[in-house]
């Protein structure tokens, strides 16, 4: 099975998008399936090079990273990731390793890894550790209001303002805008946007319709969008900036 750029979450998908990086195809596939069944959006990469390519386009909430990989090791990759100035590279990392020596664990923690899990592991422990890391990350990095043009959107409250005037949003538009702002300007595929409400079983075509409606509310010229952009063959992105940067 070849690693795909993006996978579809299982029913009940949570917003969190996880990148699984492991050179073992069998483990990579099993991890991806398990996490999708847990309700996460999942992408996969076979090595550090492929993971770097994923990170250029997608803002992940967590990276599950193997230590022993050909080419750049997981530890070296984590070190390089943490030295990057890009905010999209700051996702928490859960390291999977067969190494049990304390020195190896210390080396990983010094590289910026958030937690370790030794192989073989119980899938239930993996699930609990991921949930714990995500809770900590959300407490320390609350989503602040984002500005684009004359508009300010508060992801926590789901409120869109133009100046001081509220802009009416449907529930679908609010969820769509929240997912796009939380991506931090990264591209979000039509497939993932369609899966944000599994109960509705939305199609990718319906996402295009919702995007067009939202553009009519936030763009001066919906036919030449400045903020809610289409990235041909990949999906959509919303160009935003933190509100405090404008104060």
KEZA-398608 format. One line per 10 residues: their letters; for each residue x, y, z of C-alpha. Coordinates in nm, 4 decimals, padded with zeros to 6 digits, always signed. Each point is the difference from the previous one (the first is absolute). Example, Ala and Ser with C-alpha at 12.3 -4.5 7.8 and 13.67 -1.06 7.14 Angstrom:
BEGIN
as) +01.2300:-00.4500:+00.7800  +00.1370:+00.3440:-00.0660
This chain:
BEGIN
xxxxxxxxxx) +00.0000:+00.0000:+00.0000  +00.1455:+00.3324:-00.1075  -00.0254:+00.2852:+00.2489  -00.2587:+00.2500:-00.1171  +00.0121:+00.3744:+00.0645  -00.3332:-00.0041:+00.1762  -00.2359:-00.2620:+00.1337  -00.3663:+00.0233:+00.0823  -00.0949:-00.0116:+00.3650  -00.2338:-00.2599:+00.1348
xxxxxxxxxx) -00.3544:+00.0940:+00.1065  +00.0022:+00.2259:+00.3037  +00.3179:+00.1732:-00.1149  +00.1589:+00.2460:+00.2356  +00.1608:+00.3133:-00.1347  +00.3495:-00.1189:+00.0950  +00.2109:-00.0977:-00.3016  +00.2862:-00.2419:+00.0720  +00.3071:-00.0734:-00.2115  +00.1362:-00.3557:+00.0357
xxxxxxxxxx) +00.3669:-00.0340:-00.1019  +00.1377:-00.3553:-00.0114  +00.2067:-00.1807:-00.2616  -00.1679:-00.3347:+00.0763  -00.2971:-00.0188:-00.2396  -00.1882:-00.2496:+00.2156  +00.0318:+00.2062:+00.3183  -00.0794:+00.3197:-00.1893  -00.3178:-00.1527:-00.1407  -00.1106:-00.1502:+00.3312
xxxxxxxxxx) +00.0608:+00.3259:+00.1861  -00.1883:+00.1999:-00.2619  -00.2993:-00.2335:+00.0100  -00.0069:-00.0073:+00.3789  +00.0142:+00.3779:+00.0315  -00.2698:+00.0463:-00.2640  -00.2189:-00.2419:+00.1930  +00.0673:+00.2153:+00.3062  -00.1484:+00.2905:-00.1933  +00.3080:+00.1939:-00.1101
xxxxxxxxxx) +00.0956:+00.1359:-00.3388  +00.3194:-00.1816:-00.0999  +00.2766:+00.0539:-00.2547  +00.3023:-00.2254:-00.0396  +00.3629:+00.0261:-00.1072  +00.2658:-00.2686:-00.0460  +00.2992:+00.2110:+00.1034  +00.1148:+00.3450:+00.1116  +00.0222:+00.1312:-00.3571  -00.3602:-00.0906:-00.0738
xxxxxxxxxx) -00.1104:+00.1368:+00.3376  +00.1692:+00.3328:-00.0787  -00.1981:+00.0199:-00.3240  -00.3266:-00.0612:+00.1888  +00.0870:+00.2726:+00.2510  +00.0481:+00.2563:-00.2744  -00.3688:-00.0266:-00.0894  -00.1879:-00.1077:+00.3123  -00.0132:+00.1212:+00.3594  -00.0034:-00.3163:+00.2120
xxxxxxxxxx) -00.1195:-00.0167:+00.3602  +00.2389:-00.2832:+00.0910  +00.2789:-00.2087:-00.1533  +00.0439:-00.3698:+00.0855  +00.3647:-00.0582:-00.0880  +00.2152:-00.3128:-00.0162  +00.3609:+00.0307:+00.1187  +00.1769:-00.2527:-00.2218  -00.0476:+00.0992:-00.3648  +00.2292:-00.0124:-00.3049
xxxxxxxxxx) +00.1579:+00.3314:-00.0890  -00.0831:+00.2604:+00.2629  -00.0893:-00.1573:+00.3352  -00.3092:+00.0974:+00.1945  +00.2136:+00.1749:+00.2603  +00.1879:+00.2034:-00.2617  -00.3267:+00.0858:-00.1717  -00.1538:+00.1195:+00.3285  +00.3084:+00.2136:+00.0683  -00.0214:+00.1615:-00.3436
xxxxxxxxxx) -00.3733:+00.0552:+00.0395  +00.0394:+00.1791:+00.3317  +00.2721:+00.2278:-00.1367  -00.2268:+00.1164:-00.2817  -00.1502:+00.3469:+00.0378  -00.3212:-00.1031:-00.1745  -00.2990:-00.0121:+00.2409  -00.1499:-00.2922:-00.1933  +00.3002:-00.2103:+00.1092  -00.0831:+00.0248:+00.3707
xxxxxxxxxx) -00.2362:-00.2990:+00.0198  +00.0560:-00.2230:+00.3057  +00.1881:-00.3243:-00.0661  -00.0601:-00.3476:+00.1412  +00.3063:-00.2152:-00.0658  -00.0331:-00.3748:-00.0585  +00.3159:-00.1945:+00.0729  +00.1349:-00.3457:+00.0634  +00.2915:+00.1605:+00.1856  -00.0209:-00.0411:+00.3757
xxxxxxxxxx) +00.3205:+00.1640:+00.1175  -00.0485:+00.3116:+00.2111  +00.2587:+00.1877:-00.2065  -00.2045:-00.0565:-00.3149  -00.3137:+00.1372:+00.1644  +00.1882:+00.3012:+00.1338  +00.1356:+00.0689:-00.3486  -00.3542:+00.0016:-00.1375  -00.1308:+00.2292:+00.2710  +00.2895:+00.2376:-00.0597
xxxxxxxxxx) -00.0996:+00.0029:-00.3681  -00.3417:+00.1344:+00.0966  -00.2081:-00.3183:+00.0113  -00.3055:+00.0347:+00.2256  -00.0381:-00.3650:+00.0998  +00.1428:-00.3485:-00.0591  -00.1694:-00.3343:-00.0532  +00.2094:-00.3170:-00.0180  -00.0760:-00.2775:-00.2494  -00.1849:-00.2277:+00.0281
xxxxxxxxxx) -00.2814:+00.2037:+00.1516  -00.3648:-00.0424:+00.0861  -00.2163:+00.1997:-00.2476  -00.2105:+00.1209:+00.2930  +00.3090:+00.1599:+00.1546  +00.0813:+00.1658:-00.3321  -00.3528:+00.1432:-00.0130  +00.0177:+00.1309:+00.3563  +00.3403:+00.1607:-00.0515  -00.1117:+00.1714:-00.3192
xxxxxxxxxx) -00.3132:+00.1338:+00.1703  +00.2100:+00.1268:+00.2901  +00.2511:+00.1770:-00.2276  -00.2787:+00.1643:-00.1996  -00.1716:+00.1228:+00.3171  +00.3253:+00.1565:+00.1228  +00.0656:+00.1606:-00.3380  -00.3455:+00.1538:-00.0134  +00.0278:+00.1403:+00.3516  +00.3334:+00.1670:-00.0760
xxxxxxxxxx) -00.0939:+00.1120:-00.3523  -00.3584:+00.1263:+00.0060  -00.1313:+00.1100:-00.3364  +00.0019:+00.3776:-00.0060  -00.2153:+00.2154:-00.2309  +00.1255:+00.0278:-00.3564  -00.0260:+00.2981:-00.2338  -00.0403:+00.0020:-00.3769  -00.0732:+00.3352:-00.1593  -00.2826:+00.1766:+00.1837
xxxxxxxxxx) -00.1066:-00.3216:+00.1717  +00.0907:-00.1590:+00.3325  -00.0916:-00.3611:+00.0764  +00.0114:-00.1458:+00.3513  +00.0404:-00.3813:-00.0367  -00.0813:-00.0618:+00.3661  -00.3324:+00.1863:-00.0136  -00.0729:-00.0664:-00.3656  -00.0681:+00.3731:-00.0488  +00.0773:+00.1995:-00.3153
xxxxxxxxxx) +00.0094:+00.3809:+00.0196  +00.0373:+00.2645:-00.2669  +00.1128:+00.2946:+00.2043  -00.2419:-00.0083:+00.2935  -00.2835:-00.1575:-00.1969  -00.0604:-00.3762:+00.0256  -00.0220:-00.1947:-00.3247  -00.2608:-00.2733:-00.0038  +00.1432:-00.3449:-00.0662  -00.1730:-00.3326:-00.0422
xxxxxxxxxx) +00.1263:-00.2865:+00.2155  +00.1717:-00.1516:-00.3032  +00.1680:+00.3303:-00.0884  +00.1150:+00.0478:+00.3584  +00.1525:-00.3490:+00.0116  +00.1631:+00.0527:-00.3388  +00.1501:+00.3327:+00.1063  +00.1206:-00.1458:+00.3302  +00.1782:-00.2868:-00.1738  +00.1651:+00.2335:-00.2496
xxxxxxxxxx) +00.1170:+00.2485:+00.2648  +00.1322:-00.2779:+00.2242  +00.2154:-00.1244:-00.2892  +00.2141:+00.3131:+00.0401  -00.0051:+00.0852:-00.3709  +00.0918:-00.3524:-00.1122  -00.1921:-00.1757:-00.2746  -00.2975:-00.2113:+00.1101  -00.1211:-00.2539:-00.2547  -00.3594:-00.0115:-00.1226
xxxxxxxxxx) -00.0092:-00.3591:+00.1238  +00.0830:+00.0979:+00.3572  -00.2397:+00.2954:-00.0042  -00.2762:-00.2345:-00.1146  +00.0752:-00.2377:+00.2886  -00.0255:+00.2615:+00.2759  -00.3608:-00.1039:+00.0625  -00.0170:-00.3770:-00.0576  -00.3655:-00.0172:+00.1016  -00.0917:+00.2175:-00.2987
xxxxxxxxxx) +00.2018:-00.2096:-00.2471  +00.0858:+00.3117:-00.2024  +00.1539:-00.0232:-00.3465  +00.2998:+00.1903:-00.1283  -00.2345:+00.1759:-00.2396  -00.2051:+00.1294:+00.2948  +00.3216:+00.1448:+00.1446  +00.0486:+00.1988:-00.3211  -00.3528:+00.1388:+00.0347  +00.0618:+00.0969:+00.3646
xxxxxxxxxx) +00.3287:+00.1664:-00.0927  -00.1783:+00.2051:-00.2677  -00.2643:+00.1129:+00.2513  +00.2605:+00.0926:+00.2586  +00.1958:+00.1983:-00.2583  -00.3075:+00.2089:-00.0728  +00.0043:+00.1030:+00.3663  +00.3693:+00.0735:+00.0492  +00.1458:+00.0909:-00.3404  -00.0326:+00.3317:-00.1816
xxxxxxxxxx) +00.0111:-00.1922:-00.3276  -00.0972:-00.3659:+00.0503  +00.1204:-00.0811:-00.3523  +00.3502:+00.1234:+00.0865  +00.0330:-00.0970:+00.3685  +00.2755:+00.1643:+00.1988  -00.0310:-00.1947:+00.3256  -00.1885:-00.3262:-00.0607  +00.2169:-00.1440:-00.2741  -00.0261:-00.3082:-00.2172
xxxxxxxxxx) +00.3183:-00.2031:-00.0418  -00.0610:-00.1930:-00.3189  +00.0042:-00.3748:+00.0439  +00.0593:+00.0254:+00.3759  -00.2770:+00.1857:+00.1815  -00.0573:+00.3344:+00.1681  +00.1809:+00.2305:+00.2380  -00.0957:+00.3143:+00.1902  +00.2672:+00.2684:+00.0316  -00.0276:+00.1356:+00.3531
xxxxxxx) +00.2077:+00.1712:+00.2657  -00.0305:+00.0120:+00.3804  -00.2202:+00.2855:+00.1183  +00.2622:+00.1232:+00.2490  +00.2398:+00.0672:-00.2863  -00.2303:+00.2828:-00.1059  -00.0432:+00.1610:+00.3409
